[in-house]
């Protein structure tokens, strides 16, 4: 039973959120997604993730108050500033390196499930009338960004950080 609980603990939708002044994804020398001021979200899907996990992440990320107000305090969200969003699938967020030096990806979702959850996350974000761009799921991508601040926040659906 302890092993089962430990396994479940690692299964959560994860995101690395970076405040950017500009970001883009390039695949085979073509720009497939590009934004200006907003957030770059690297999104990882775990084995046990469900719709409530992606809805939690969407609401948390879009509501993060990490943009400066008129007093230069981080007090505004992406929705407040009508910023842009670039979402990139990143299964390597599930690379477990607690044992050895080669990452173990056993807790990452299967590609079919991850792609569906990734697209559902993007679809939910688009409901907020934001510009939402994406990477190319499963392809080798080059991600270029200018991290504004720098501000980088990690979020997971199990609220561990």
C-alpha positions as CSV (number, residue, x, y, z in Angstrom):
1,X,0.0,0.0,0.0
2,X,2.8,2.4,0.7
3,X,4.3,1.8,-2.7
4,X,0.9,2.6,-4.3
5,X,0.5,5.8,-2.4
6,X,4.1,6.8,-3.3
7,X,3.4,6.1,-7.0
8,X,0.2,8.2,-6.9
9,X,2.0,11.1,-5.2
10,X,4.2,11.4,-8.3
11,X,1.3,11.4,-10.7
12,X,0.1,14.9,-11.2
13,X,-0.1,17.4,-14.0
14,X,2.9,19.6,-13.9
15,X,3.8,23.0,-15.4
16,X,6.8,25.3,-15.5
17,X,5.4,28.8,-16.1
18,X,7.7,31.5,-17.3
19,X,6.8,35.2,-17.7
20,X,8.1,36.3,-21.1
21,X,8.3,39.4,-23.2
22,X,8.6,37.1,-26.2
23,X,8.7,33.3,-26.9
24,X,8.4,31.1,-29.9
25,X,8.6,27.4,-30.9
26,X,10.5,26.4,-34.1
27,X,10.1,23.0,-35.8
28,X,12.1,22.2,-38.9
29,X,13.1,25.8,-39.3
30,X,9.4,26.9,-39.2
31,X,7.9,29.0,-36.4
32,X,4.8,27.0,-35.2
33,X,3.9,29.2,-32.3
34,X,4.9,32.6,-31.2
35,X,3.8,35.1,-28.5
36,X,4.7,38.5,-27.2
37,X,4.1,39.6,-23.5
38,X,2.6,36.7,-21.6
39,X,3.4,33.2,-20.3
40,X,5.3,30.3,-21.7
41,X,3.9,27.1,-20.1
42,X,5.8,23.8,-20.3
43,X,3.1,21.2,-19.6
44,X,3.6,17.7,-18.4
45,X,0.9,15.1,-18.0
46,X,1.1,12.2,-15.5
47,X,-0.4,8.7,-15.5
48,X,-3.2,9.5,-13.1
49,X,-4.2,13.0,-14.4
50,X,-7.8,13.7,-15.0
51,X,-9.9,16.7,-16.2
52,X,-10.0,18.2,-12.8
53,X,-6.2,18.4,-12.8
54,X,-6.1,20.3,-16.1
55,X,-8.9,22.6,-15.0
56,X,-7.0,23.3,-11.7
57,X,-3.8,24.1,-13.6
58,X,-5.6,26.3,-16.2
59,X,-7.2,28.4,-13.5
60,X,-4.1,28.6,-11.3
61,X,-1.8,29.6,-14.3
62,X,-4.2,32.1,-15.8
63,X,-4.8,33.6,-12.4
64,X,-1.1,33.8,-11.2
65,X,-0.5,37.4,-10.1
66,X,3.0,37.6,-11.5
67,X,2.8,40.7,-13.7
68,X,3.6,44.2,-12.3
69,X,0.9,46.8,-11.6
70,X,1.4,50.6,-11.8
71,X,3.4,50.4,-8.5
72,X,5.8,47.8,-9.8
73,X,4.3,45.0,-7.6
74,X,3.5,41.6,-8.9
75,X,-0.2,42.0,-8.6
76,X,-1.7,41.3,-12.0
77,X,-2.6,38.0,-13.8
78,X,-2.3,37.1,-17.5
79,X,-6.1,37.7,-17.7
80,X,-5.7,41.2,-16.2
81,X,-3.1,42.3,-18.7
82,X,-4.7,40.4,-21.6
83,X,-1.4,38.7,-22.2
84,X,-0.6,35.9,-24.6
85,X,0.0,32.2,-23.8
86,X,2.3,29.7,-25.4
87,X,1.8,26.1,-24.3
88,X,4.4,23.4,-25.0
89,X,4.1,19.8,-24.2
90,X,7.0,18.6,-22.0
91,X,6.9,15.0,-20.9
92,X,10.5,15.4,-19.5
93,X,8.9,17.2,-16.5
94,X,8.3,13.6,-15.3
95,X,12.0,12.7,-15.5
96,X,12.7,11.1,-12.1
97,X,16.4,11.2,-11.3
98,X,16.2,10.2,-7.6
99,X,17.9,6.9,-8.5
100,X,20.8,6.9,-10.9
101,X,21.6,9.4,-13.6
102,X,19.3,8.4,-16.4
103,X,15.8,9.9,-16.0
104,X,13.0,7.4,-15.5
105,X,9.7,8.5,-17.2
106,X,7.5,5.8,-15.8
107,X,5.1,8.4,-14.3
108,X,4.6,10.3,-17.6
109,X,1.3,9.6,-19.3
110,X,1.2,7.6,-22.6
111,X,1.6,9.8,-25.7
112,X,-2.1,9.3,-26.8
113,X,-3.5,10.3,-23.4
114,X,-0.9,13.1,-22.9
115,X,-1.8,14.6,-26.3
116,X,-5.5,14.6,-25.5
117,X,-5.0,16.2,-22.1
118,X,-2.6,18.8,-23.7
119,X,-5.1,19.7,-26.4
120,X,-7.9,19.9,-23.8
121,X,-5.8,22.2,-21.7
122,X,-5.2,24.5,-24.7
123,X,-8.9,24.3,-25.6
124,X,-9.9,25.4,-22.0
125,X,-7.4,28.3,-22.1
126,X,-8.8,29.5,-25.4
127,X,-12.2,29.9,-23.8
128,X,-10.7,32.9,-21.9
129,X,-10.4,34.9,-25.1
130,X,-6.6,35.0,-25.0
131,X,-4.2,34.5,-27.8
132,X,-3.1,30.9,-27.2
133,X,-0.3,29.4,-29.3
134,X,1.1,25.9,-29.1
135,X,4.2,23.9,-29.9
136,X,4.1,20.7,-32.0
137,X,3.2,17.7,-29.8
138,X,5.7,14.9,-30.1
139,X,8.1,16.7,-32.4
140,X,11.6,17.9,-31.7
141,X,11.1,21.6,-30.9
142,X,13.4,24.5,-30.3
143,X,11.9,26.9,-27.8
144,X,13.3,30.4,-27.7
145,X,12.2,32.9,-25.0
146,X,13.1,36.1,-23.3
147,X,12.2,35.4,-19.7
148,X,11.0,38.7,-18.2
149,X,12.3,39.2,-14.7
150,X,13.3,36.4,-14.7
151,X,10.1,35.0,-13.3
152,X,9.7,31.2,-13.3
153,X,7.0,29.4,-11.3
154,X,6.4,25.7,-10.9
155,X,2.8,24.5,-10.5
156,X,1.3,21.0,-10.0
157,X,-2.2,19.8,-9.7
158,X,-1.6,18.1,-6.4
159,X,-0.5,21.4,-4.8
160,X,2.8,20.1,-3.6
161,X,4.6,23.4,-4.6
